[in-house]
Amino acid sequence: MASYVISDIHGEYEMFMNMLEKISLQDSDTLYVLGDVLDRGPNPIKTLRQLMKMPNAICVVGNHELMALESLKFMMQEVTAESIKKLDAEMLDGMLVWTQHNGGQTTIDEFRTLGREEQMDVIEFLREFEVYEELFVGNKEYLLVHAGLGGYYPGKDIEDYSLKELVWDRAEYDIQYFPDKYVITGHTPTAFIEGNPRPGYIYRQNNHIAIDCGCYLPGGRLAAICLDTQEEYYVSNTR
């Protein structure tokens, strides 16, 4: 009954499946996925549908899921004069940012190959993603969230953080958020963390555990950590 955490798969289905094999995930284990399953890589929807078949996987929402949801819901609508009216400048700009600057085209391409019922199932699954998870493993307490704690100040309750602060705002690794709780995040590839002595590997500092190792990047890695043993696992991007 082990607990594993993974993040930012970004459509790298083969790497994800290799990771499941590497950690020998059992039905009695729990896999926490800290968002950004979608976009960038070649098989985001295939990866998502694999997670849909895994009752022991708990998904936390990332900014890429938020971007995808708005656009995919619009794509599901019947094209009418009324639906076209709803496609305002803000929606168009959001779709452009998602597809052109955040790798959303691969998600759209796979989504379009699904039947309507399958598309609805995908959207419903995305809507069920958690915003954060809190858990104890052994004698340690963990907060699992996609990005960080934007607008942090000591004593701020987790319920007081906005969705943007949890899903978009990057973690501040020079701040120790809690004296007795570990914060596990994705979102920021560890190769981009200033002062990281091991770029591209899991970063631990000030009770932070950053696990986005840039699997979609050339030479990047998909990382996982077992909370029970603290063992780290990696699958390298060989494309």
N, C-alpha and C positions, 0 to 999 in steps of 0.2 A: 504493500500500500504506500508507494512512494509518490512524492509530489515533484513534478518537473515544471519548469518555466521556459518558455520560448517566445520570441517576438520577431516582428518584421520579416515575415516569410516572403512577402512581396511576389507571390505568384511562382516561386521556385519550387514547384511540385516535386520534382525528382529529389532535390535536396531535402525537402521535408520528409519524404518517404524514407530516404536514407537515414535521416535522423531518428525516425521512429524505430527503425531496425537497430540503430546503434545503441539507443537507450533501452531497447527491449521492452517497450511499453506494454504493460499488462492491463487487462480489463479492470483490475483492482487499483491501478495507479490513477492519478489525476494529472492531466496536462493542462496547464494554464497558458493561454496564448494572448500576449499583450498587444494585440492589434496589428494593423497594417498587414493583414493577410493578402490584401488586394493590390493590384497595380504593378507596374514596372516589369516584372518577370513574365514569362511566356504563358503561364497557366494559373492565373489568379482564381478563376471560377472553379476550375478543377480542384484546386487546393481547398477552397471553401467548401465544396461539396463533399470532399473527403472528411472535413471536420464535422459536417452535418451528420455523418454516419457514426460519429464517435461520441457516445454518451458520456464518456469520461473526460471530454475536452470542455473546458470553460474558457470562453472567449471574452476578452476585454476590448472595448472599442478603440480604434485608432483614428487619426485624422483622415486616413485614406478611406476608411469605411464611411465616415461622415460625408466626405465629398462624393463618394460613389452613390450613396443612398439617394441623395437629392436628384441626381441625374438619372439613375436607373428607374426611380419612381416616375419621372417624367416620361421616359422612354416607354413605359408600360401603358400610358394613356392613349386613348383613341385620338387620332389627329383630327381636331375639329377647330372651328373658329374660336371657340371658347378656350380650348387648351393652348392654342397659339397665342391668345391674348395673355396667358399666364407666363409665357416665355419672355419675360421682361429683360432689361439690360443686366440686372443683377444675376438672374439665372444664366444668361448667356455668358457673362463674365466668369461665373463659377464653373461652368462646363469647360470653358476655354482653359482656365487655370488648371483644372483637373486633368484634362486630356493632353494639353500641350506641355505642361510644366511638371506634372506629377505622375505621369505614366499611366493615365486612366484608359488609354486606347486599348490596351491588352484586355482589360476588364470588359469593356464594351464589346470587343470582338468575340469573346467567348460567351458573354451573356446573350448575344444575338443568336447563337447557335441553339439555345435552349427553347423548348416548347413553353407556351405561356404559363402553364401550371408550374413547370420547373422554375421559371423566372419568379413567379410569385413566392415559391418556397424559399428561394435565395433571398429575396427582399425581407421576408418574414424572419428568416434566420438572422440576418444582419440587424434587424430591429431588436432582437433579443440579446445582443451583446451587452455585457455588464459595463459600467463606467469605471469601476475599480473593484478590487477584491482585498479583503483583510483576512489573514489566517495565521495560525500558530502551527509551526512544525518543530517538533522537539521542544526546546525551551526558548525558541526564538519567535518573535512576532514580525510579520511582514505586511507591507502595503504594496500591492501590485497595481500599477497604473501605467498607461501608455507613455506619457511624455514627462510629466514632472508635477510640481506643485507651484504653478504660477501665482504671483501675488502672495507668496508665503510670508507669514509672520508667526512667531512662537505662540502656540495655543490656538491657532486657527483650526477649527473643526473641519474634518474632511467634507461634511455636508455643506460647508460654506464656500467651497471652491466651485467655480463655474465650470461648465463643460470645456470651454476654451482653455482654462487654466490647467486642466487635467490632461487634455488631449492634444493641444497645440503648443503650449508654452514649455520650453525646454527646461530640463532639470538644471539646477545650480549645484554643481558638484563640489564647490568649495564651501557649501553650507551643509551642516549636519542638521537635517530637519528634525530628527527625534533622537533623544539619548538612548532609547531602548527599543527602537523599531527600525527595521531595514526597509528601504524603499527600492523596489525593483522596477526598472523602467526600460523601455525601448526608445524608439523615435530618433535618438541621436546616435549615428554610427560611432562606435568607440574610437575609430581612427581619427575622428574629428574633435575628440576631447583634448583640450589643451593640457599638456603635461602628462598625458597618459604614457606610462613607460612601456605598455604592451599594446600599441595600436592594432585594432582589428581583433582583439580578444576581450573577454569579459573584464570590465573595469570595476574595481572595488575601492571606494574611498568615502570616508565620513558617513558610514552606514548606507551609502549608495551601492547598488549593484546594477550596472548598466549592461544590457545583454544584446543590444542591436549591434551586430558585428558586420553589417553591410553586406548581406549575402548576395544582393543583386549587383554589387560592384565588382569589377574585374579584380580577382584575387581576394574577394570578400569571403566571409564565412557565415553560415547559419550556426547559432550557438544555442545551447540549452544548459540549464543548471538543475541539478537534483538538490532540492532543499534539505533532504534528509541527510545527505552525505557531503554536500557542498562540491561534489564532483562536477567538472565542466566537460561538455561534449561539443565537438565541432565537426561540421561538414563543409568542405571548401568548395567554392565556385570554380569549376574547371572549364566553364564556357569561355 
